[in-house]
Amino acid sequence: MRILLGLAGLSALALGACTTTGNVERNAVGGAALGAAAGAVIGNNVGDGDADRGAAIGAAVGGTAGAIRGRQQDVQSGEGTRLKTGPDGRQLYFDERAQRYYYYDETRDRTYWQNGAVRG
């Protein structure tokens, strides 16, 4: 069980450090890590004692809850708010921190600044 929790923690740190986008990804990773740890403890101490299954369920629930909370934070801060349509017809969003517009490319699942540079 210690190995499982250690791997979950390291994975969360590694994935959290890699994200170049907003709160959704960071909160989903953090929620998944916390959910996995809590689920492993609960799964080990309740029911049939299956810590692995508890960790998997906790990671799924925690990741989902973290992503939902991250999206709420983005909306509250103005991050991700649709503000205008660009000259090429794409929907532009405003990044409050950078004070710049960006767009989301669904085919690549990435965000780019209005000038086409990768947002990161």
Phi and psi in degrees as a GROMACS rama.xvg file:
@    title "Ramachandran Plot"
@    xaxis  label "Phi"
@    yaxis  label "Psi"
@TYPE xy
-61.7763  -38.7641  ARG-2
-64.8278  -43.3898  ILE-3
-60.4339  -46.3904  LEU-4
-65.7271  -38.4225  LEU-5
-63.8381  -42.7287  GLY-6
-65.8633  -38.9492  LEU-7
-62.2781  -43.139  ALA-8
-65.0428  -44.4786  GLY-9
-64.5698  -39.7505  LEU-10
-62.6319  -42.9454  SER-11
-62.3611  -43.7661  ALA-12
-63.5294  -42.9032  LEU-13
-65.3027  -46.6253  ALA-14
-68.5777  -38.2279  LEU-15
-63.8752  -34.7424  GLY-16
-73.4335  -23.9757  ALA-17
-84.3906  -18.4312  CYS-18
-69.4094  137.994  THR-19
-114.708  6.039  THR-20
-109.322  -142.703  THR-21
-102.292  -152.843  GLY-22
-65.173  -29.7566  ASN-23
-58.9196  -50.726  VAL-24
-66.878  -46.3103  GLU-25
-61.2106  -45.3254  ARG-26
-69.8999  -33.827  ASN-27
-64.9685  -42.7393  ALA-28
-65.895  -46.4872  VAL-29
-62.9597  -42.651  GLY-30
-63.5578  -39.4567  GLY-31
-64.9347  -41.2385  ALA-32
-65.7832  -46.8662  ALA-33
-65.3976  -40.3984  LEU-34
-64.2224  -39.0581  GLY-35
-64.591  -43.3447  ALA-36
-64.5238  -48.0387  ALA-37
-64.2624  -41.9251  ALA-38
-63.5374  -37.0228  GLY-39
-66.1839  -42.6751  ALA-40
-65.506  -48.1547  VAL-41
-63.7441  -44.7692  ILE-42
-62.214  -33.6899  GLY-43
-72.5759  -32.46  ASN-44
-99.4843  -11.7489  ASN-45
-125.925  150.022  VAL-46
69.0027  -130.181  GLY-47
-87.004  2.09458  ASP-48
78.3087  23.705  GLY-49
-89.897  93.6256  ASP-50
-66.7086  -35.5443  ALA-51
-64.5323  -44.9712  ASP-52
-66.1443  -40.6205  ARG-53
-60.8473  -40.0868  GLY-54
-65.5519  -40.9797  ALA-55
-65.2628  -44.5745  ALA-56
-65.5809  -43.8516  ILE-57
-61.809  -39.0802  GLY-58
-65.0739  -41.6424  ALA-59
-65.316  -47.0183  ALA-60
-67.0108  -45.0809  VAL-61
-64.94  -40.0172  GLY-62
-64.2816  -41.7637  GLY-63
-64.8209  -47.1119  THR-64
-61.9952  -40.5319  ALA-65
-64.4436  -40.6535  GLY-66
-64.9219  -41.3634  ALA-67
-62.7891  -44.1488  ILE-68
-65.0479  -39.9805  ARG-69
-61.9595  -39.5859  GLY-70
-65.0473  -40.1289  ARG-71
-62.5722  -40.2924  GLN-72
-64.4856  -40.1778  GLN-73
-62.6942  -42.9338  ASP-74
-66.7671  -42.646  VAL-75
-63.6885  -35.1745  GLN-76
-86.9409  -4.53973  SER-77
91.2582  -9.52665  GLY-78
-67.7737  127.668  GLU-79
85.5591  3.52029  GLY-80
-78.215  129.544  THR-81
-71.6515  121.495  ARG-82
-111.745  -36.9895  LEU-83
-162.186  168.015  LYS-84
-102.872  130.748  THR-85
-72.2386  171.198  GLY-86
-62.5358  -24.0547  PRO-87
-92.3472  5.91865  ASP-88
92.1635  -6.09101  GLY-89
-76.5689  148.102  ARG-90
-78.0012  125.277  GLN-91
-100.334  144.223  LEU-92
-116.583  161.207  TYR-93
-114.854  127.985  PHE-94
-93.9641  109.687  ASP-95
-60.6062  -40.582  GLU-96
-65.848  -44.6458  ARG-97
-88.5492  -13.2013  ALA-98
57.6608  42.2069  GLN-99
-139.459  157.235  ARG-100
-88.6526  149.366  TYR-101
-144.536  166  TYR-102
-130.783  159.663  TYR-103
-107.491  125.209  TYR-104
-97.7026  104.433  ASP-105
-64.9393  -31.7929  GLU-106
-68.1144  -32.0833  THR-107
-104.106  -8.10326  ARG-108
54.5339  47.3561  ASP-109
-137.261  162.287  ARG-110
-113.576  147.016  THR-111
-133.447  146.409  TYR-112
-67.3616  163.491  TRP-113
-57.4565  -29.7267  GLN-114
-81.6814  -0.680748  ASN-115
99.4144  -9.79747  GLY-116
-72.7219  146.765  ALA-117
-62.6866  131.951  VAL-118
-81.8207  121.864  ARG-119
